[in-house]
Amino acid sequence: MLPPPVRLLRFRQTRVRPGGSCPRIGRPCTGKELGLPVGQPVPFDDDLRVVSGRAIPARPSNDALSGRYSTNATATALGTARADSRQRTLTELQNDESQVAAKADPFGDLNGWRFSVAPMMDWTDRQCRAFHRVLSRRARLYTEMVTTGAVLHGDRVRLLGFDAGEQPVAVQLGGSHPGDLAAAARIAADFGYAEINLNVGCPSDRVQEGRFGACLMREPDLVGACVAAMKAAVSVPVTVKCRLGVDDQDIEAALDAVVGAVVAAGADGLIVHARKAWLKGLSPRENRDVPPLDYGRVARLKAARPDLPIAVNGGIADIASAKARLAEVDGVMMGRAAYTDPALLLAVDPELFGEPAPVADAFAAVEALEPTIAEGLGRGLRLHAYTRHMLGLFNGRPGARAYRRHLATAGMAPEAGLATLREAVAQVSRMEVSRERTSPPQQAA
Ligand SMILES: Cc1cc2nc3c(=O)[nH]c(=O)nc-3n(C[C@H](O)[C@H](O)[C@H](O)COP(=O)(O)O)c2cc1C
């Protein structure tokens, strides 16, 4: 049976797949919901979109997608193993989605919360999240902060719409009116978000004028009331991302007061950006670097609150540092490092979850993302909407600068498409091939 028309509108651009987790119904889809015969095996590429009440195939076949970065010479030079690894497209990754959804229970075993990519305004939009998702199946991804006013009165599909393949995704809300937060949380939960997070850490002037973000560190009772209202409105986990304190607050007392309030309100977890925010005199950017980090304070909080899932954020630059922090807390949240050096996300699944990476390398990641980009271009997005998040992907490799330059020039043209992206990637693969040809054979040890 097909959904009523009003719901179809909301999920018009959402891909759903029999057997996968359906954002509309919030659980695995049997096919019945799409008007398909239940129990019929679904072919490999039978990825579907609900469009005007009909389920239609959404993607070109994998045959058409495979191996495109490999000229014959490159494929030979780089070896068959890598060429094979590039056969995995996002469609194929999404075929694993029901397994991921089963493991994504965020706080059942805390595993789903072990590693996340931070909410970052203007950065972690849905194109960015689709890209990060091809690099790690297990990283929890956060949206940019969305204010309650925008959710309640703005274009919800534009603000909150996301692709089921991005899951697990948490939405971050900004606000301080319990009723508005409850209403916004309910709307976000209906969109299928796996977690609703409240921002108690943003120090910008605009946010302070709205009396939310980091300045709420001074109002623990209000934070508690907000969390209680959100908890009453949704069944998905409700979490808070906060600072150690603001301005001249004592970080022991300030953090304890907020934590006490959110625990009493039933919060499911806390992410602590392990530094204060200085509300006067520092820009938001400076507030991410200048106040000193204090991981010890977060570790002490975890020791005092063993039952509260706690993740730490701030200054975590690589996977080794993430592992070190995981000795003290339940989760790590990485922001700028994950964005500027996204290839490090390839190590998240193997190093932090003991599972294989979804793709073998950065080349394979681009290839896996291609169908999603093709779909976005088909919806009228520019190539740049994706590639602006991908500039750091080949950092440290020969050809990385030429890759970035190509994306920053040809990639900005309105007509830029997948061919432009392939040309940019070829700058790196060409350099790798010529390097392999010129480097002397390795001596056996
Ligand atoms: C461009 C940018 C935008 C950000 N926007 C948000 C936001 O919307 N909500 C939020 O809680 N934090 C935001 N942050 C802060 C990050 O979530 C994170 O707390 C901070 O960058 C420290 O983590 P890191 O050192 O791993 O980057 C933003 C950071 C950056 C760099």
The ligand as a Gaussian input file, in Angstrom:
#p B3LYP/6-31G(d) Opt

LIG

0 1
 C       32.962000      25.518000      10.351000
 C       32.507000      25.049000      11.706000
 C       31.171000      25.106000      12.031000
 C       30.719000      24.640000      13.273000
 N       29.369000      24.613000      13.517000
 C       28.919000      24.018000      14.663000
 C       27.534000      23.798000      14.882000
 O       26.687000      24.099000      14.027000
 N       27.167000      23.221000      16.059000
 C       28.077000      22.826000      17.012000
 O       27.709000      22.289000      18.061000
 N       29.393000      23.031000      16.811000
 C       29.827000      23.571000      15.660000
 N       31.163000      23.685000      15.435000
 C       32.115000      23.209000      16.465000
 C       32.446000      21.740000      16.208000
 O       31.306000      20.933000      16.298000
 C       33.481000      21.255000      17.237000
 O       32.906000      21.366000      18.518000
 C       34.765000      22.070000      17.191000
 O       35.214000      22.270000      15.863000
 C       35.867000      21.385000      18.005000
 O       36.126000      20.100000      17.487000
 P       37.401000      19.825000      16.547000
 O       38.606000      20.359000      17.259000
 O       37.447000      18.335000      16.379000
 O       37.173000      20.567000      15.278000
 C       31.639000      24.150000      14.215000
 C       32.991000      24.096000      13.878000
 C       33.423000      24.519000      12.633000
 C       34.886000      24.417000      12.274000

